């Protein structure tokens, strides 16, 4: 993993502390206020993630047509994973919630019905993460690194 990118993600994760993941609508509003999707900080992180995906170091693993990689095991209370997907992924539960930063790569993709941008899941939620209508590069921020595959 690229050390400069990990540092960039770490600084970004620090900004996510205090996000109210127990209320997804409030969390999305909080995120748009503190780190707006259309802002320079998110654009820079998205550009760096795309560059890492193209260079091959961001997404070194593949399963079922989905490419992925662990960015950081623990930065400011979050684990961070990157995923490149255009289909459903594995069903899982979020004991501590999940904050997803979704970037459209091609087509008009949605992540679980949401367009590119922020998607938030409350603690103890369960889903089959699904990208439809194109391809997305997603950065998953997991509070406490908590995830349970079902």
N, C-alpha and C positions, 0 to 999 in steps of 0.2 A: 504494500500500500504506500502511496506517495505521502511522505511526511508533511509536505506543505498543504496538501489537501486535508489530511487529518487535522492539522492545526486550524485550518479554515472551518472545518465542520465543528471542531471543539468550540471555537469562538461563537459560532452560530448556535450550537446547542446551549451554551450559557444564556443566550438571549431567550431561549424557550422555557427557562425555569420560571415557574409561577403560572404557566398556562393552565387554565382550569379544565383539564381533560374530562372531569366528571360531567361536564355539560358541553357536548360537542358544538352547539350553536354559539354559546358564549366563548368557547375556545377559538372558533374560527374568527369571531369578531376581535378577540384579544390578539390573535396572530396578525390579522390585517392591520391592527393599530400599531403593534410593536415591530413586526417584520413583514410588511406588505408584500404580497406575491409579485406585484408589479414594480417593486422597489429595486434599487441598485444592488443591495446585499444579496437578495434572492437571485437576481440575474447573474451575479458573479459566481455564486455557488452552483447554479445550474450550468453555466458555461464550463466551470472546472469539472463538474461531474460528467458532462458530455465528453470533454477532452479525455478524461480518465477512461471512460467507456470505449472511446475510439482507440486509445492507446493500448487497451487490453488489461490494465492493472486494476481497474475498479471492479470488474465483474469476472473474476477468474473461474467461477464455477457455473455449471449448467445442469439443470434437471427438468425433464419434461418440456423442453423448449424455452424455459425461463432462465435467464442469466442473472447471477447474483454474486454479492461479495460483502463481507463484513468490513465496514470502514473503521469502526472503533468499538471496543468492548465496553468501555465506560468513560464517557466524557460528560462531566457535569450532571451525572445521574442518569444518563441515557446510553443505551447501546445504539449504534447507528449501522443500518444495513442499506445497501443499494440494490435495486432490482430493476431489470429491463424486461418488461413483459407485454404481451399482446393477447393474453388468454387467462383463464382462471388459474390460480395458484392453490397451494394446500390450505385446507381448512385449519383455522387456529383460533385460540382464545388469547385475549389481552388482559392478564391479571391487573396490570397497572395502567391500562389504556395504551393508545398509540397515536402519534402525530405523524402524518404523512405529507411530504412535500412532493407533488406530482408534476412532472414536466412532460408535455406532449412532444413526441419525437416525429411521428408521422400520422396522417389521417386526422380524424377528429375523435380522439380517444376519450373514454371516460373510465374512471376508477370507481367501481361499485356505484355507477350511475352519476358520479361527480366529474365535472370537467377539470382540466389541469388547475392546479392551485393547492390549497390546503384541504385535507380531509382528516377528521379527528374521530377516534373511537373511544368511548368511555371505558373505565375499568370493568373487567369481567365480560366485555362484549366478545362475540364469536362471529366470524365471517369466513367466507371463501373469497379471498381478494381476487377481483376480476377486472381486467382491462378489456374493453370492447371498443370496436370502431377504429382501431389503430394501435400504436405502440406508445408506451410511457416509460420514462426513467423515473423511478420513485426512490426517495430517501425516506426510510422508516426510522423514526426516533421513538425508541421504546423506553418509557420510564422504568428505571430499575432493571433494565435488560430482561424484562419479564415477557415471555411468550410460551405458549403451550400448544404444540401441534397435535391435532386431534385425528 
